[in-house]
Amino acid sequence: MTATSATGGYLAPTGAVTNDAAFEDQIQAAIIGITGLTKSLVRPAWQPDPPPRPDLNVDWCAYRVESTEPNWTGAIIHHPEGEGTDELRRHETVNLLVSFYGPNASGYAGRLSAGMLIPQNMEALQAQGIAFLEAGRLLAAPEYVNNQWVNRRDLTVKLRRVVTRTYPILNVLSAEGEIVADTGPANNWNTENT
């Protein structure tokens, strides 16, 4: 049995666990749309069974979430419908590292950095509760692969997103107590209709 505010003990949020793959798909779609690279050439950097690397003369991109920094607190909103629930909304800053490879790596990184400043490009992410904060400096980060240097440019991108979780905090059906003031008599109160 799932705990609620009526049972006491720890409360787990209701619903599905936040899906990392769905968030990465949204990031991938934004990179594809802004840079013009095809889907097969924009891929998560860390995959259980990665596809072969493209040839040295092919422009492509790998992206990864490097860190997530949540706000130290969030907003709690009570929803009285049904038995009642509390919704916790918490903002997070997501740091991405986007690595571009190929002869035009700098150009594609520049496209992404500048393109994220265009409001229309951010509309799809904003509809999912994700906002663009900043694109950092572009770093040369060549890789030595199979006895040769591979052209690579790294771009750090900061996004902001809101994560919402729902907890089974039930409505208060009744309460009673006493109000004591420094002056005057104590007043008893009860929320039950009698």
Residue, then its C-alpha position, 0 to 999 in steps of 0.5 A: m500500500t502506498a503511504t499518504s499524508a494520512t498514513g504517515g511515513y515516507l511519501a513517494p511521488t505518484g506517477a511515472v519516474t522522470n524519463d531521462a531518454a525523453f529529455e535527451d530526445q528533446i535536446q536532440a530534436a533542438i540540435i537537429g533543428i538548429t544546426g541542420l545536421t541529420k538525426s543519425l549525425v546527432r547522437p547521445a555521447w554515452q550509449p550502451d551500444p554506440p554506432p560506429r563513428p562517422d568518417l573524419n570528413v563527416d560533420w556530426c555531433a555528440y551531446r551529454v548531460e554533464s550535471t543537473e543543479p536543482n534549486w535548493t527549494g521548490a514551490i508546493i501547490h495543493h490541489p483539493e480535487g478528489e482527496g487532494t494532492d500536493e504538486l512540487r515544482r522545482h527548477e533545475t539548471v542542466n549543463l550540457l556538453v555538445s561535441f562537434y566533429g568533422p571539418n566544419a565542427s566550429g561552424y556547426a557549434g556556432r550555429l547551435s550557439a547563435g541559433m538558441l538565441i532565436p525565440q522561434n527555435m526555443e518554442a518547442l523546448q519552452a512548451q516542455g518547460i525547458a528554457f535556454l540560459e546560455a552557451g559558453r565558450l567554444l573549446a578546441a578539444p581534438e581527439y587522438v583516434n586510431n593514430q590520427w587527430v580528429n577535429r572536435r569542438d566542445l560547446t557548453v550549453k546551460l538550460r533551465r527546466v521545471v520538474t513537477r512531482t505529485y505527492p499524496i497529501l490529502n485534504v484536511l477534512s476537519a480541525e479544532g483548536e484554541i486561539v489564546a491572545d495576550t488580551g481577552p479570553a481564549n477562543n475555541w474553534n472547530t472546522e466541522n459544521t455542527 
